[in-house]
Amino acid sequence: MTPAPATLDTIAQLRSRMAGMQDGLPRLPLETHPALTGLVQLRAGGSYAVDSASLALALLAGPSKAGSWAAAVGVSDFGAEAARALGVDLDRTVLVPEPGEQWLEVIGALVDVVTVVLVKPPGRVPEQVAAKLGARLRKRSAALVVLGDWPRAEVRLTTRSPAWSGVGEGHGHLRARRILVEAQRGSAPPRRGALWFPAEDQTYRRAEDPSFQQGLAPVAEAAS
């Protein structure tokens, strides 16, 4: 007896769902830095493109502070003190500052043993390469944070309007930096939020006031 077309369609749909489950489950949420609450939720199997080194370290810090292993590949100027201030446990962080042409192989090996990998690609990454690595991330329940552009990124985080406090008329010291962050997930409307990165007490957190406060001077950000 030949199955009815409706039954065949149901079977095909179930097979497709099972394949997706095997490829992507569990898409478990990973610990995310409190400063990024409401903007992005780090998840196992996801890739996240950022334009700021401090935001990249903040994404690395969530799982690291929760006890997971992390890694940084191709980030020759990795700021250890900045990472520590954000909550990265350097004792559980693998650093590969100069992977050379084998950087993709290095990432592939690391996602087998760490929860989150930060990478700074040496150049443009082909779509098919990103897709292959994405499948490995889902299989290993690891997350990828990219300092730069990345095809198929689940979320793209960009910074806007950096402003510092503490500088008067030719005197004083920079004490706090406030930035606006935009999180773009696919074609959905972007989420935006203001962050202290850092605040005057050297913590990293959401800024309550969405407008620039008196005493903050917008500046061109030379380095994040």
Protein Blocks (a to p, Z undefined) as FASTA:
>chain_A
ZZdfklmmmmmmmmmmmmmmmmmpccddddddfklgokaccdehiacddfbfklmmmmmm
mmmmnopacddehiaklcfklmmmnopafklcccdfbnojmlmmmmmmmmmmpmbdcddd
fbdcdfklmmmmmmmmmmnopacddedddehiabdcddehiacehiaehiajdfbdcddd
dddehjbccdddddddddfkopacddfblbdcehiacdddfbZZ
